[in-house]
């Protein structure tokens, strides 16, 4: 019997009784203990597994959305019952409780199989900087796995767990994904709680998720993204960024995606990686993407601040007393990097903050012109021996495309993008502004289906996306274009019915918008006009079906509900206007939306 690899498939296997949690988890724990790639620092005991299994008894998947799903935890994130080492034996401590996100996943039914290997103190992108040994790439033992979340990535790529937790300060949640043919989600900074994490740079750290599919990531992010009011760097998720905003079908069609100018790309002599990136651009064009060249220089310049600027002092601050007592307890390369904080001053820090802000203004302006930016996740990959011979320079090469992301407060998803002539994976990253997580997940789902690569280092075929009906059963989508928009006078009529904002988008370019006579409240009328219309700004909300009737009763003439075509080709229920009303109305189509019209007025 085939063993399911993804969260969604395993839940279905449990529901159909093809597998029991006891059978599946016992086998996966045995695989973890038999691992030969230095992935694990410590696994749970049989007694601990029985405890987790007992927690599932009498429960169902409806009650526990991650019922019996095995996962791995990078060993700088606390799990009660196992020590935390941060990749340094002398630093080891016994946590009294699990990290906030770990406990949230356990509460949802997920079962941690243990703690995974990492670059010491999460300082590195290579996966070789550990007293437990270099984590070997899942495709070729001679090559690096990527770091610092090395063990977490390889356990997913080899099918030992369905998902894992890593961290990302400079790319640690993305580079290992690219090197092992899996997905790495670096959500918006603060979306996933960092309570119970040994910090690297506390102002920048993100706990990240490795998985095989965007369907899995969407579910996992919904649980892992639970707001933690005890984490002073946590931020509640944006209403437009919840799970229902994940709409991967044809998500890339008609989108504008930025790409660095060719002379700004770096592949460090790796012709195969360069060819795969160019092939990726061609594949995006095939999916209806408009690629637009951007200036990558301010992003690259911001990236240099992470290690060449004063932020290295944050790594020092994270383990200050331990480091000052005896820095030789760290690996030599880690001692060198963290020791680089010596001499950094508060003046240096403020100067760097000012410079970073200048870069952010430039980068935000560039991002505002596109739906996302595509870059290689890493320009090349090295053997373990090559990295050991030149650890700092080659590590820096690997981070060329990653170090700026958290400094600039962006979100990113690392995606598989093909196999190099060496037989090793290559990956791309899509990134965008904070709170574009579900938008990027949607793009990623569409991208992954177009390639159809097998899962990780296995020959397991990529499963099809879940049916498009991602909205909860009993809910319907409703597009609004006027006074019901978020923050406007009639929005309360949606809020009091429990409606939720899914996304801000536009109609197809087939509509005209009119300012109707009368008011207050002032209202627009949306009318389809093929060949003469424009794209009009709208918001898509979900509303319980049971509330739709009362909402409809409150809509005055000449307005009603009908179907409107969105920019992505979907047709959804929306406000429409009867044609007679435009005789006394003002054509405001050129404003592109009601908000713009009201601001101009």
ZAMARGU-4260 file (C-alpha; in steps of 0.2 Angstrom, whole numbers, plus 5000, padded with zeros to 4 digits):
<rodrens>
0) 5000/5000/5000 | 5007/5017/4995 | 5011/5029/5009 | 5003/5046/5007 | 5015/5060/5006
5) 5005/5076/5008 | 4994/5082/5022 | 4978/5082/5011 | 4981/5064/5005 | 4985/5057/5022
10) 4969/5065/5029 | 4959/5056/5015 | 4968/5040/5019 | 4964/5041/5037 | 4946/5045/5033
15) 4944/5030/5021 | 4953/5019/5034 | 4967/5014/5022 | 4979/5019/5036 | 4977/5021/5055
20) 4987/5035/5064 | 4996/5021/5074 | 5001/5012/5059 | 5007/5027/5049 | 5016/5036/5063
25) 5025/5021/5069 | 5032/5017/5052 | 5037/5036/5050 | 5045/5036/5066 | 5055/5021/5061
30) 5060/5029/5045 | 5066/5044/5055 | 5077/5034/5067 | 5084/5025/5052 | 5089/5041/5043
35) 5107/5042/5036 | 5108/5060/5030 | 5111/5068/5047 | 5093/5075/5047 | 5088/5072/5065
40) 5096/5078/5082 | 5083/5068/5092 | 5067/5059/5089 | 5053/5056/5101 | 5052/5040/5111
45) 5039/5026/5109 | 5031/5032/5125 | 5029/5050/5118 | 5022/5043/5102 | 5009/5034/5112
50) 5005/5050/5121 | 5001/5059/5105 | 4991/5044/5098 | 4980/5044/5114 | 4977/5063/5111
55) 4969/5058/5095 | 4957/5044/5102 | 4939/5049/5101 | 4942/5064/5090 | 4939/5066/5071
60) 4947/5076/5057 | 4933/5088/5058 | 4938/5092/5076 | 4957/5091/5072 | 4961/5097/5055
65) 4979/5090/5056 | 4973/5073/5064 | 4988/5062/5064 | 4999/5072/5053 | 5018/5069/5056
70) 5030/5084/5056 | 5047/5089/5061 | 5054/5104/5070 | 5070/5113/5068 | 5080/5112/5084
75) 5080/5130/5088 | 5061/5129/5091 | 5055/5122/5107 | 5046/5106/5109 | 5041/5101/5127
80) 5049/5084/5131 | 5064/5086/5120 | 5080/5097/5123 | 5083/5112/5112 | 5101/5113/5106
85) 5101/5127/5092 | 5114/5116/5084 | 5126/5118/5099 | 5129/5104/5111 | 5135/5116/5125
90) 5120/5127/5123 | 5107/5113/5126 | 5092/5117/5138 | 5076/5108/5142 | 5061/5119/5137
95) 5046/5119/5150 | 5034/5121/5136 | 5032/5120/5117 | 5034/5135/5106 | 5017/5144/5102
100) 5016/5138/5084 | 5021/5120/5089 | 5008/5119/5102 | 4995/5126/5090 | 4999/5112/5077
105) 4998/5099/5091 | 4982/5106/5097 | 4976/5103/5079 | 4981/5085/5079 | 4998/5085/5071
110) 5012/5074/5079 | 5030/5080/5080 | 5042/5066/5077 | 5057/5075/5083 | 5070/5089/5082
115) 5080/5092/5066 | 5098/5097/5062 | 5103/5115/5057 | 5117/5126/5054 | 5123/5131/5072
120) 5112/5145/5079 | 5103/5146/5062 | 5118/5155/5055 | 5121/5149/5038 | 5113/5144/5021
125) 5122/5128/5018 | 5118/5115/5031 | 5136/5110/5035 | 5139/5120/5051 | 5133/5107/5064
130) 5142/5096/5076 | 5129/5083/5072 | 5137/5083/5054 | 5132/5091/5038 | 5115/5087/5032
135) 5116/5078/5015 | 5106/5083/5000 | 5091/5072/4997 | 5096/5070/4979 | 5115/5068/4981
140) 5124/5064/4997 | 5140/5074/4991 | 5130/5090/4989 | 5124/5103/5002 | 5106/5102/5008
145) 5105/5121/5011 | 5102/5129/5027 | 5100/5133/5040 | 5084/5123/5041 | 5093/5108/5033
150) 5086/5093/5042 | 5068/5100/5041 | 5069/5102/5022 | 5077/5085/5019 | 5064/5076/5031
155) 5050/5082/5020 | 5059/5079/5003 | 5062/5061/5008 | 5045/5058/5014 | 5049/5055/5032
160) 5036/5068/5037 | 5022/5077/5028 | 5028/5095/5033 | 5041/5103/5044 | 5045/5119/5053
165) 5061/5129/5049 | 5066/5147/5052 | 5071/5161/5040 | 5081/5176/5044 | 5092/5177/5028
170) 5084/5163/5017 | 5085/5148/5028 | 5067/5143/5025 | 5069/5145/5006 | 5086/5139/5000
175) 5084/5121/5007 | 5067/5120/4998 | 5076/5124/4982 | 5090/5112/4985 | 5077/5098/4989
180) 5063/5100/4976 | 5050/5105/4989 | 5040/5121/4994 | 5046/5134/5007 | 5034/5147/5014
185) 5042/5162/5022 | 5026/5170/5027 | 5024/5189/5032 | 5035/5193/5046 | 5025/5192/5062
190) 5012/5181/5055 | 5018/5165/5063 | 5023/5167/5081 | 5041/5166/5086 | 5038/5163/5105
195) 5048/5148/5109 | 5061/5151/5096 | 5080/5154/5099 | 5082/5170/5090 | 5095/5173/5077
200) 5090/5191/5073 | 5074/5194/5083 | 5068/5209/5073 | 5069/5198/5057 | 5066/5180/5062
205) 5052/5170/5054 | 5046/5153/5058 | 5043/5145/5041 | 5035/5129/5034 | 5041/5116/5022
210) 5028/5105/5012 | 5025/5097/4996 | 5010/5107/4989 | 5002/5124/4990 | 4985/5115/4996
215) 4995/5109/5011 | 5003/5126/5014 | 4986/5135/5014 | 4979/5123/5027 | 4995/5124/5038
220) 4997/5142/5037 | 4979/5144/5043 | 4984/5135/5059 | 5002/5140/5061 | 4997/5159/5058
225) 4986/5160/5074 | 4990/5177/5082 | 5000/5176/5098 | 4997/5192/5108 | 5012/5187/5120
230) 5024/5189/5105 | 5029/5207/5104 | 5034/5205/5086 | 5018/5196/5081 | 5005/5204/5069
235) 4987/5198/5066 | 4984/5192/5049 | 4976/5204/5036 | 4957/5200/5033 | 4961/5199/5014
240) 4974/5186/5017 | 4965/5172/5025 | 4963/5154/5019 | 4948/5158/5007 | 4959/5170/4997
245) 4969/5155/4991 | 4963/5153/4973 | 4976/5144/4963 | 4966/5139/4947 | 4973/5150/4933
250) 4980/5162/4946 | 4994/5167/4935 | 4984/5172/4919 | 4985/5190/4916 | 4997/5194/4930
255) 5011/5206/4929 | 5027/5199/4937 | 5044/5208/4938 | 5060/5200/4934 | 5078/5207/4937
260) 5087/5214/4922 | 5098/5200/4914 | 5114/5209/4919 | 5108/5209/4938 | 5106/5190/4938
265) 5120/5180/4946 | 5122/5161/4943 | 5141/5160/4948 | 5146/5150/4933 | 5131/5138/4934
270) 5125/5137/4916 | 5112/5124/4920 | 5104/5135/4933 | 5104/5150/4922 | 5095/5139/4908
275) 5082/5133/4920 | 5078/5151/4926 | 5076/5157/4908 | 5065/5141/4905 | 5055/5146/4920
280) 5052/5163/4912 | 5046/5155/4896 | 5034/5144/4906 | 5027/5159/4915 | 5024/5168/4898
285) 5015/5152/4893 | 5003/5154/4908 | 4998/5171/4902 | 5010/5181/4913 | 5017/5198/4907
290) 5035/5199/4913 | 5042/5216/4916 | 5060/5220/4919 | 5064/5228/4936 | 5079/5236/4943
295) 5085/5223/4956 | 5100/5234/4962 | 5091/5242/4978 | 5085/5224/4983 | 5103/5217/4981
300) 5110/5233/4990 | 5098/5230/5005 | 5104/5212/5006 | 5122/5217/5009 | 5116/5226/5025
305) 5112/5210/5034 | 5130/5203/5036 | 5140/5218/5031 | 5130/5230/5042 | 5126/5230/5061
310) 5112/5217/5060 | 5126/5204/5064 | 5125/5212/5081 | 5108/5205/5084 | 5115/5188/5082
315) 5128/5192/5095 | 5114/5199/5107 | 5104/5183/5105 | 5117/5172/5113 | 5128/5186/5122
320) 5131/5178/5139 | 5134/5161/5131 | 5146/5168/5118 | 5156/5179/5131 | 5158/5165/5143
325) 5167/5155/5130 | 5165/5158/5112 | 5175/5143/5107 | 5160/5132/5111 | 5154/5138/5094
330) 5160/5131/5078 | 5174/5141/5071 | 5164/5148/5057 | 5150/5153/5068 | 5163/5161/5081
335) 5170/5171/5066 | 5153/5177/5060 | 5145/5182/5077 | 5162/5189/5083 | 5161/5201/5068
340) 5148/5211/5079 | 5163/5217/5089 | 5166/5236/5086 | 5148/5239/5079 | 5141/5254/5087
345) 5124/5262/5089 | 5129/5275/5077 | 5132/5261/5064 | 5115/5254/5068 | 5106/5270/5065
350) 5115/5274/5049 | 5111/5257/5042 | 5093/5259/5047 | 5092/5275/5038 | 5100/5267/5023
355) 5088/5252/5024 | 5073/5264/5024 | 5079/5273/5008 | 5081/5256/5000 | 5063/5251/5006
360) 5055/5266/4998 | 5064/5262/4981 | 5059/5243/4982 | 5041/5246/4988 | 5039/5258/4973
365) 5045/5244/4961 | 5034/5231/4969 | 5019/5242/4968 | 5020/5241/4949 | 5019/5222/4948
370) 5009/5208/4956 | 5025/5199/4962 | 5043/5197/4957 | 5051/5181/4952 | 5070/5177/4955
375) 5080/5161/4957 | 5080/5155/4975 | 5099/5152/4973 | 5110/5155/4958 | 5120/5139/4961
380) 5123/5124/4973 | 5140/5117/4979 | 5147/5101/4986 | 5149/5099/5005 | 5168/5098/5002
385) 5168/5115/4992 | 5158/5124/5006 | 5170/5117/5019 | 5185/5124/5009 | 5177/5141/5007
390) 5163/5142/5020 | 5159/5161/5020 | 5161/5166/5002 | 5151/5152/4995 | 5138/5154/5009
395) 5137/5172/5003 | 5134/5167/4985 | 5120/5156/4990 | 5111/5170/4999 | 5112/5183/4984
400) 5094/5182/4981 | 5087/5180/4999 | 5095/5191/5012 | 5085/5206/5008 | 5068/5198/5011
405) 5065/5201/5030 | 5074/5217/5030 | 5062/5224/5018 | 5047/5216/5026 | 5042/5205/5011
410) 5034/5188/5010 | 5040/5174/4999 | 5037/5156/4993 | 5051/5145/4986 | 5045/5134/4972
415) 5053/5119/4963 | 5058/5124/4945 | 5066/5109/4937 | 5081/5098/4938 | 5099/5103/4933
420) 5110/5093/4922 | 5119/5088/4938 | 5103/5079/4943 | 5101/5092/4957 | 5085/5103/4959
425) 5083/5121/4955 | 5070/5133/4962 | 5063/5150/4959 | 5055/5162/4972 | 5040/5173/4970
430) 5040/5187/4982 | 5028/5202/4986 | 5024/5214/5000 | 5018/5209/5017 | 5001/5201/5018
435) 5002/5194/5000 | 5005/5176/5007 | 4989/5169/4999 | 4991/5178/4983 | 5009/5170/4981
440) 5002/5153/4987 | 4989/5155/4973 | 5002/5159/4960 | 5013/5145/4967 | 4999/5132/4965
445) 4996/5137/4947 | 5015/5136/4944 | 5018/5119/4952 | 5003/5111/4942 | 5011/5118/4926
450) 5027/5109/4929 | 5021/5093/4937 | 5037/5088/4945 | 5036/5073/4957 | 5036/5076/4976
455) 5053/5080/4984 | 5066/5067/4981 | 5053/5053/4978 | 5045/5047/4963 | 5028/5051/4970
460) 5017/5060/4957 | 5011/5078/4961 | 4993/5077/4966 | 4980/5088/4957 | 4974/5104/4966
465) 4959/5102/4977 | 4943/5107/4969 | 4941/5126/4966 | 4927/5127/4979 | 4939/5133/4993
470) 4926/5143/5002 | 4918/5134/5016 | 4902/5124/5013 | 4887/5135/5016 | 4896/5151/5011
475) 4895/5161/4994 | 4906/5174/4986 | 4899/5191/4984 | 4908/5206/4975 | 4905/5223/4980
480) 4910/5239/4971 | 4903/5254/4981 | 4897/5259/4999 | 4899/5241/5005 | 4918/5242/5002
485) 4928/5239/5018 | 4928/5255/5028 | 4914/5263/5019 | 4896/5268/5026 | 4887/5252/5021
490) 4900/5239/5025 | 4892/5236/5042 | 4878/5227/5033 | 4891/5214/5028 | 4900/5213/5044
495) 4885/5211/5055 | 4880/5196/5044 | 4897/5188/5048 | 4904/5191/5030 | 4923/5190/5028
500) 4934/5199/5015 | 4943/5187/5003 | 4952/5199/4991 | 4953/5216/4983 | 4953/5213/4964
505) 4945/5220/4948 | 4932/5215/4936 | 4936/5210/4918 | 4938/5225/4906 | 4920/5224/4901
510) 4911/5236/4914 | 4906/5254/4916 | 4904/5262/4933 | 4891/5276/4936 | 4888/5288/4951
515) 4869/5286/4954 | 4858/5300/4958 | 4852/5302/4976 | 4860/5299/4993 | 4867/5299/5005
520) 4873/5286/5006 | 4880/5289/4988 | 4880/5273/4977 | 4888/5267/4961 | 4880/5257/4947
525) 4890/5243/4938 | 4884/5239/4921 | 4892/5227/4908 | 4898/5235/4892 | 4908/5224/4881
530) 4920/5233/4870 | 4918/5249/4878 | 4921/5245/4897 | 4936/5245/4908 | 4942/5235/4923
535) 4933/5242/4939 | 4940/5239/4957 | 4929/5227/4968 | 4931/5218/4984 | 4926/5199/4985
540) 4918/5194/5002 | 4911/5178/5008 | 4894/5178/5016 | 4884/5164/5024 | 4871/5158/5012
545) 4858/5159/5026 | 4862/5178/5027 | 4861/5181/5008 | 4842/5183/5008 | 4841/5197/5021
550) 4855/5206/5013 | 4846/5205/4996 | 4830/5212/5004 | 4839/5228/5009 | 4846/5232/4992
555) 4835/5247/4984 | 4831/5249/4966 | 4839/5251/4953 | 4852/5239/4961 | 4851/5220/4962
560) 4862/5205/4963 | 4868/5196/4947 | 4884/5189/4940 | 4900/5199/4936 | 4916/5193/4928
565) 4932/5196/4937 | 4949/5199/4930 | 4954/5181/4933 | 4939/5175/4922 | 4928/5169/4937
570) 4910/5174/4938 | 4904/5179/4955 | 4888/5186/4963 | 4889/5205/4963 | 4879/5221/4964
575) 4873/5226/4946 | 4862/5240/4940 | 4847/5241/4929 | 4850/5250/4913 | 4837/5264/4915
580) 4846/5272/4930 | 4861/5278/4920 | 4850/5291/4911 | 4852/5302/4926 | 4869/5295/4932
585) 4887/5302/4930 | 4899/5290/4920 | 4914/5288/4932 | 4922/5273/4923 | 4938/5283/4920
590) 4941/5284/4939 | 4943/5265/4939 | 4933/5262/4955 | 4922/5270/4968 | 4936/5274/4981
595) 4945/5284/4967 | 4929/5293/4962 | 4925/5298/4980 | 4943/5304/4983 | 4943/5314/4968
600) 4926/5321/4973
</rodrens>
